[in-house]
Amino acid sequence: MKDFALLIGNDINNIRPGKSWKELLDDITTYCGVSHINRDDKPFPMLYEEIFLSAIRTKMMDEKDLKTYIAEIVSKIGQNEIHERIRALNVPHIMTTNYEFSIEGEIPKSNSSLVVERLYSIFRKHELNGTTYWHLHGDCNNPMSINLGYEHYCGELQNMRNYTVSGSTYKTDGILKEALVKRLANKGQVNYQSWIDLFFTKDIYIFGLGLDFVESDLWWLITYRARSKYYKNKFQVNNKITYFIPIEYEVRSKAKLEILRANDVQVAVVNQPKGLSFYKDILNNLNKL
């Protein structure tokens, strides 16, 4: 089994024609009865809050009903050959911001995490065929865990920082409650009980993920890792993080790529257009490692 981890976003689902993000927004606004809302120039977490709060005032909507509806829609996303090739890499850890289980290839029968999380996703994982799958932003089996709005992002970030810096507040037996950074500084146990552990200990390859600046939880973790490596120097950070991007996006993504490089993320520009050939090129190279 290869000794690295993957972080994969939703773009791999776009290889095969399906429901686009715009169509999903159309469905959500129609369901909420707020199709009149202007979406232009609004970061999605804040747009989601506008949609939901507007729906509350007009029809007293329960957020659980809305997220259950969203879970039903995204759970219909089908598999394609890229999903199959990702599984064939045979890596120990796959992280994803996706809510559905197309990467796994089947719906997990149970959650194997050490903590039962109903809302946030610090420990959320499923184990299938020797690979641990981590759903960073929730999953369709638990609609309230689906991370969409600004409030949810902030709550997720609060729990991430607790786990990393000050220690876990969960009372569950069997988990290491001491802050991750203290365990790393003391060269203690890691145990890979949370996906956050991977960001400090395993080489990570990121693809299919736009990493927009609204992804405040991931940007905080990337920044904190870089500060720990170059500024605080309380423990060694020796792993490598690589972000893949198609060549056609290199110029328009200049600002983001500059910030990634400043935060110790290696940028790999792939000389392939966005789409199937881009992902095949990445997976062919990862398969050689």
Secondary structure, DSSP 8 states (H G I E B T S, - for coil): --S-EEEE-GGGGGGS----HHHHHHHHHHHHT-TT---TT--HHHHHHHHHHHHHHHH---HHHHHHHHHHHHTT----HHHHHHHHT--SEEEES-SS-TTTTS--SS---SS--SS--SS-EEEETTEEEEETT-BTTBGGG---SHHHHHHHHHHHHIIIII------TTS--S-HHHHHHTT---TT-SGGGHHHHS-EEEES----TT-HHHHHHHHHHHHIIIII-SS-----EEEEEEGGGTTTTHHHHHHHHHTTEEEEEESS-TTHHHHHHHHHHHHT-
